[in-house]
Amino acid sequence: MILKVIKFLVVSALLVAALLVGMFSYSYYSVDSDVKKLTEYTPNLSTQILDRNGKLLGYIFKKRHRLYAKYNEIPISVVEGVVAMEDTMFFEHHGVNPDAILRAVIKDIKAGA
């Protein structure tokens, strides 16, 4: 009888361990592919038409007129405006805001989710 209980516990522990390894692997590789999409992002940019002296004459584009802007080229007021709308604590946490997560969980519980 004790042997059956021990066997059950060992098998259960192995199954739980395998499940945890599988969940970790899945989440790690899905996040890794998302990070690659962000770091290797190359949007369709507008084509610049230049004269022989390098002076800009115009742009050719499909659907959207896009120009690439580096972070330091974006006005600070635009950055602050986006941060104010999206995440006021953005510069104070390291990517995960526990207060916001807890607030969302409580809101979901109250809503019956």
N, C-alpha and C positions, 0 to 999 in steps of 0.2 A: 504494500500500500504506500509506504513512504517513498519507495523507488519510483512509483508512478507519479507521485506529486513532484518529486525532484525532476523527473523527466519532463513533465508538463511545464514546470517553471523554466527549465533550461531552453526548451523549444520556444516558449513564449518570449523569453529574453532575446533569443536569436532572431525571431521574427520582428520584434520591436526594433532591434538594432539594425536589421536589414531595411526596415521601413524608414528609419531615421536617416540612414546612409543614402537611400534612394531619394528622399525628400531634399536632403542637403545638396546632393549632386544635381538634381533637377533645378533647384533654385539658383545654385552657383552658375551653372551653364546658361540659364535663361538670363540672368543678370549680366553675365559676361558678354552675351550676344547683344544685349541692349546697350552696353557701354561701347562696344565696337561700332554700333550704328551711330552713336553720338560722336565718337572720336573720329570716325571716318566719313562723316556727313559731307556730302558734296552736292549742294542744291544746283539746279539748273540756273545759271546766271545769265544775265543779259549780255549779248555780244556787243562789244564796243567797236564803233567804226571810227578810225583815226585817219587823219590826212598824213601826207608823207613827212611832216614835221612832228608828228606825234600829238597834234591837237585833236581833241575829241570833237567829232562831227555829230554823232548820234548813237542810238542804241537800236538793236534788233532783239525782240523778245517774243515769246509765245505765252499768251494768257497773263503772265505776271512779269512785271519789271523788277528784277532783283539785282541788287549790288551787294557784294560781300563787305561787311564791316567788322573790323576787329573790335574786341571789347573796349579797348581804350579810345576808340573812335566814336563810341556811343555816348551821347551827352549824359552826364550824371543824373540829370533830372528825369530822363527816360528810365534809367536803371532803377532809381528810387521809386518812380511811379509804378513800375511793374512789380517791384518787391513789395511795395505798400499794398497792392491789390492781391498779390498771391500769397506772401508769407512774410509777415512783419518781423519775425524772428530769424529770417534767413541768414543774416550775418552773425548770429549768436549761437547757432547750433551747427553740428557737423553733418548735416544731411538728414537727420532723423530728429523730429521734435516730439519727445515723449508726451508733453502737455497736449499737443494737438491730437496725437493718437488717442490718448485717454479721453479727450473731449469728444472725439468722433465715436468712440466705442459707447460712451454714455448716451450720446445722441441716438445711436442706432438702437440701443436697448430701450430707450424711452419711446422710440418710434415702433418698436415691436419687431425689429429685424432679427 
